[in-house]
Amino acid sequence: MKYSNTLLLFTIVLFSALVTACVPPNTNSNQEIILTKGVDVSFPGLTRIIGSDNLVGDISVVNPKLGNKGSFAKAQVTVQNLTDNRYEVEYQYQWEDESGFSVGTPRPWKRFILGPLQAKNFSEMALQKDAKKAIFTVRLVDDTFIELNKQNSK
């Protein structure tokens, strides 16, 4: 009995630590992003998300850049295929103001083909002057998990 109680307590403590570690501390974003190996918030103002589990480790989103062109913010990333596979994927930029609130509507998903070991740059300029931060997401075409989450959040 003592062993099972200890095991139960250990499991609860471990689960709590894992749940706490998944939520980013002091985030200013209005979106709750659970930090996983597919989410990179290491570059200030430009969150990079690999939205399909099957792409994590096979695709990387690197070389983030965030700047201004006149009065508008501009973001750029490089999507790189790390494998010998060919992927049909899509990407989307979303913009936020300085406080992390959404600015405008998310841009439409744009499809592209990424050949073996190929890298492509994707840049986009914000359409509103108060946009200061960007979220870049790449995913497999028609990833049903993402669409289900989007429907559930409405």
C-alpha positions in Angstrom: 0.0 0.0 0.0 2.8 2.4 0.9 4.5 1.7 -2.5 1.3 2.4 -4.5 0.7 5.7 -2.5 4.3 6.8 -3.2 3.8 5.9 -6.9 0.6 7.8 -7.1 2.1 10.9 -5.5 5.1 10.7 -7.8 2.8 10.5 -10.8 0.8 13.5 -9.7 3.9 15.6 -9.1 5.4 14.6 -12.4 2.1 15.3 -14.3 1.9 18.8 -12.6 5.5 19.6 -13.5 4.9 18.6 -17.1 1.7 20.7 -17.4 3.4 23.7 -15.8 6.4 23.4 -18.1 4.2 23.5 -21.2 2.7 26.9 -20.5 5.1 29.8 -21.3 5.7 32.1 -18.4 4.9 35.8 -18.7 3.6 35.6 -22.2 2.0 38.7 -23.6 0.1 36.9 -26.3 -3.6 36.7 -26.3 -3.2 33.2 -27.7 -2.3 30.4 -25.4 0.5 28.5 -27.1 1.6 25.3 -25.5 5.3 25.0 -25.9 6.1 21.7 -27.6 9.0 20.7 -29.8 7.0 22.2 -32.8 6.8 25.7 -31.3 9.7 28.1 -31.2 9.4 31.4 -29.3 13.2 32.0 -29.0 13.1 34.9 -31.4 11.4 38.0 -29.9 8.3 39.0 -31.8 8.3 36.1 -34.2 6.8 32.8 -33.1 7.5 29.8 -35.4 5.2 26.8 -35.3 5.5 23.5 -37.0 1.8 22.6 -36.9 1.9 18.9 -38.0 3.5 16.3 -35.8 4.7 14.4 -38.8 6.9 17.4 -39.9 8.6 17.9 -36.5 12.2 16.9 -37.0 11.9 16.7 -40.8 11.2 20.4 -41.4 12.8 23.3 -39.7 11.8 27.0 -39.6 15.0 29.0 -39.3 16.6 32.4 -39.9 13.7 34.5 -38.4 13.8 38.2 -39.2 11.4 40.9 -38.1 11.8 44.5 -39.1 10.0 47.5 -40.6 9.4 48.7 -44.1 8.2 52.2 -43.7 5.5 52.2 -41.1 4.7 48.5 -41.5 6.2 45.4 -39.8 7.8 42.8 -42.1 8.7 39.2 -41.1 10.7 36.6 -42.9 11.6 32.9 -42.2 13.3 30.1 -44.0 11.6 26.7 -44.2 14.0 23.9 -44.7 13.4 20.3 -45.6 15.9 18.2 -43.6 15.0 14.9 -45.3 15.1 13.2 -48.7 11.3 13.3 -48.9 9.2 15.7 -50.9 6.5 17.6 -48.9 3.4 19.5 -50.0 2.9 21.9 -47.2 1.2 25.2 -46.5 2.1 28.3 -44.4 0.3 31.2 -42.8 1.3 34.4 -41.1 -0.8 36.0 -38.3 -0.1 39.4 -36.9 -0.4 40.8 -33.3 0.0 44.3 -31.8 2.6 45.1 -29.2 0.3 43.7 -26.4 -0.2 40.4 -28.2 -3.8 41.0 -29.5 -4.7 39.8 -33.0 -4.5 42.5 -35.7 -6.8 41.9 -38.6 -7.7 38.4 -39.8 -5.1 35.6 -40.3 -3.7 35.6 -43.8 -4.9 32.7 -46.1 -3.0 29.5 -46.1 -0.5 29.3 -49.0 0.6 26.0 -50.4 4.1 25.1 -51.6 6.2 22.1 -52.5 9.4 21.5 -50.6 11.8 19.1 -52.3 14.4 17.0 -50.7 16.9 19.1 -48.6 15.4 22.3 -50.2 15.0 25.6 -48.3 12.6 28.4 -49.2 12.3 31.9 -47.8 8.8 33.3 -46.9 8.3 37.0 -46.1 5.2 39.0 -45.5 4.4 42.5 -44.6 1.7 43.4 -42.1 -1.3 45.2 -43.5 -1.9 47.4 -40.4 0.5 49.8 -38.8 -0.2 48.6 -35.2 1.0 45.0 -36.1 4.3 44.4 -34.4 4.6 40.7 -33.8 4.1 37.7 -36.2 3.2 34.1 -35.8 4.4 31.8 -38.7 2.8 28.4 -39.0 3.8 25.6 -41.4 1.8 22.4 -41.7 0.9 19.5 -43.9 -1.9 20.4 -46.3 -5.3 20.0 -44.8 -4.0 19.0 -41.3 -7.3 17.9 -39.7 -5.9 18.3 -36.2 -5.4 22.0 -36.7 -8.8 22.4 -38.3 -10.5 20.6 -35.5 -8.8 22.8 -32.9 -9.8 25.9 -34.9 -13.4 24.8 -34.9 -13.4 24.0 -31.2 -12.0 27.4 -30.3 -15.0 29.2 -32.0 
